[in-house]
Amino acid sequence: MITKETIDKIFSTIRVEEIVGEYVQLKRAGSNFKGLSPFHEEKSPSFVVSPSKQIWKDFSTGKGGTAISFLMEIENFTYPEALRHAAKKYGIEIEENVREYSEEEKQSQTERDLLYKIHEVANDFFQQQLWESEEGKMIGFSYFKERELRDDIIKKFQLGYSPEKKNAFTEFALEKAYSKEILEKSGLSIFPENTPSGIDRFRDRVIFPIHSFSGRVLGFGARILKNNVKTAKYLNSPETEIYHKSNVLYGLNQSKQSISRKNLCLLVEGYMDVVSLHQSGIENVVASSGTSLTTEQIKLIKRLTENVTILFDGDNAGIKASFRSIDMLLSEGMNIRVLLFPDGDDPDSFARKHPQEFVENFIDKEAKDFIDFKAEILLKDAGNDPIRKAESIRDIVKSVAFVQNALKREVYLKEVSSKFGLSEQSLFNELQIQTNVTQQQESKPRFEEKKATPKLEIVQEAGFSVNPLLVQEEKLVDLMLKYGDFVLDRKDAEGNDYKITVIEEILNHLDEDDCEIQLDINKKIVSEIKEGILQNELRSGNFFFDFMDEEVSGKLANALIENYHTSNWNKYNIYFSSEEEVVPKLVSDIVLRHKREYIVKLINDLKKSLSNEDDNTEIYQKIILLTQLKNKLDSELFRIL
């Protein structure tokens, strides 16, 4: 268990804008940052990060909290995993309370936890084999040196080697008490009926670990080094509970900061393309290795930038792959350029031949927008054949149809019109045809079932009710979190002036009216605030920044970040009164409304307790008194309005 002192150090060191900034492209908006939600598809930014408060809020989903809660949401970390990840990022040494775990606690480890752990063990094993075993040095390390990789790059990507012995890793893992079942589910080992001792999936290969966005090992890619063996050159981990190849980009963990900083992602095909470009100093690069580009992979890139340059080999396979990738990227709102390397070169070989500045200049100058790229390739094949030329132009317009933004589509069509000397109207007509075809394909069901004639029935109108008492309770707690130490100027019944804090006024109301807090999360917060009063301490928002409860952190984000912070209203000459200017009236109003709704609850509870058999006189008297008090509050609230 991580010690309280370590947790305090983590919270005092980490910066929410730095952690979130690795996943979301943030732009300055006043004292805050804003960006597109990483949890929900949106076109206008509704995700706000407050450096001063060290919290974030996603208005599209309602989620919010601290840097730790963000890691838990985005990476599906447990609380300890998020703390460890943050500690590693900031170089904080983890101190733990050492204790022996019970058998029940050991068994409670989920399969997912074990899969992450066995991949860590395997990654360490493969690296140890590469750097320390004679076989690893002779074969694996020599291969990487032949590819001209420096030691620091090999270590940066945690490259490794799996020995020739058929079950070297399997035997190692079994000795460490990992079960055959978890080894099989991880894809690291295979247990055929005739080989009970198991076989290593990646034996006799160099290893490329595949990391998640945050750096956890999810799976492996492995390259065989022998040319005389009839097997796949590259072998990848199978799909597991933690590894879905369509959701992962190779090198993203090592490249994300550079991509965000340069606002550009270079997209390549293979592991070595990524590694070699990094060695040459070009770090804003990822690979879709092991799969064709997917929508999920594009969304990972879009968190960091909307600008992509596709780097492909100059062969036919690379060209065909680029066509499909172009349309997918356009449909996700990305800005695309494409570069084909000279025949015989790929990003790996080109980066090894030339210095960094030359490679960067080559990519910058030679990359074409997708219209010029497709035109060059397609028209070369079409030659002077007018039919094939028309088909080529139709193919280009089809790509334009994937562009979601209407203004961009018009600009692209004007470019096509200018390039080929065609009227804009004819191109717009063709665009409409292609758009209709695309929409029909997307909406067409894969199969249709014969539907039975529906019976007529009365359908209840859908709806939901909001509990007014809970609404006011939430507002009271928000006020204590946000303005708890704000001093109010008040007058007593005799007209004498006195001062009181927001926290004290609200707690006085709750105690005097004997109001019971309804929601558990609010009970927890109010309990902490009351404990603070006993210790002569006002526990408002600042106190809860370091409160080790992510549910409370989410509540804090809701209270402290306003929805209108997502827009710069000043540029429209629209200005808001600060809440501080109206806090005294706000507190009075919400206290009255909460009191009124609590009385309504008491009346309803009494009505439910009425009995046909007992004497209900006392209950009726209470209902009458409470109703009179409610009517008095209604009059007072009406007067305020």
Sequence and secondary structure as in RCSB ss.txt:
>XXXX:A:sequence
MITKETIDKIFSTIRVEEIVGEYVQLKRAGSNFKGLSPFHEEKSPSFVVSPSKQIWKDFSTGKGGTAISFLMEIE
NFTYPEALRHAAKKYGIEIEENVREYSEEEKQSQTERDLLYKIHEVANDFFQQQLWESEEGKMIGFSYFKERELR
DDIIKKFQLGYSPEKKNAFTEFALEKAYSKEILEKSGLSIFPENTPSGIDRFRDRVIFPIHSFSGRVLGFGARIL
KNNVKTAKYLNSPETEIYHKSNVLYGLNQSKQSISRKNLCLLVEGYMDVVSLHQSGIENVVASSGTSLTTEQIKL
IKRLTENVTILFDGDNAGIKASFRSIDMLLSEGMNIRVLLFPDGDDPDSFARKHPQEFVENFIDKEAKDFIDFKA
EILLKDAGNDPIRKAESIRDIVKSVAFVQNALKREVYLKEVSSKFGLSEQSLFNELQIQTNVTQQQESKPRFEEK
KATPKLEIVQEAGFSVNPLLVQEEKLVDLMLKYGDFVLDRKDAEGNDYKITVIEEILNHLDEDDCEIQLDINKKI
VSEIKEGILQNELRSGNFFFDFMDEEVSGKLANALIENYHTSNWNKYNIYFSSEEEVVPKLVSDIVLRHKREYIV
KLINDLKKSLSNEDDNTEIYQKIILLTQLKNKLDSELFRIL
>XXXX:A:secstr
 B HHHHHHHHHH  HHHHHHTTS  EEETTEEEE  SSS  SS  EEEETTTTEEEETTTTEEE HHHHHHHHH
   HHHHHHHHHHHTT    B      HHHHHT  HHHHHHHHHHHHHHHHHHHHHHSHHIIIIIIHHHHHTT  
HHHHHHTT EEE SSTTHHHHHHHHTT  HHHHHHHTSEE  TT TT EETTTTEEEEEEE TTS EEEEEEEE 
 TTS S SEEE    SS  GGG  BTHHHHHHHHHHHT EEEESSHHHHHHHHHTT   EEE TTS   HHHHHH
HHTT SEEEEEE SSHHHHHHHHHHHHHHHHTT EEEEEE  TT  HHHHHHHS HHHHHHHHHHH EEHHHHHH
HHHHHHHTT HHHHHHHHHHHHHHHTT   HHHHHHHHHHHHHHHT  HHHHHHHHHHHHHHHHHHHHS S    
                 HHHHHHHHHHHHHHHHTT EEEEE TTS EEEEEHHHHHHHHHHHTT    SHHHHHH
HHHHHHHHHTT    HHHHHT S HHHHHHHHHHHS GGGGS GGGGT     HHHHHHHHHHHHHHHHHHHHHH
HHHHHHHHH  SSS  HHHHHHHHHHHHHHHHHHHHHHHH 
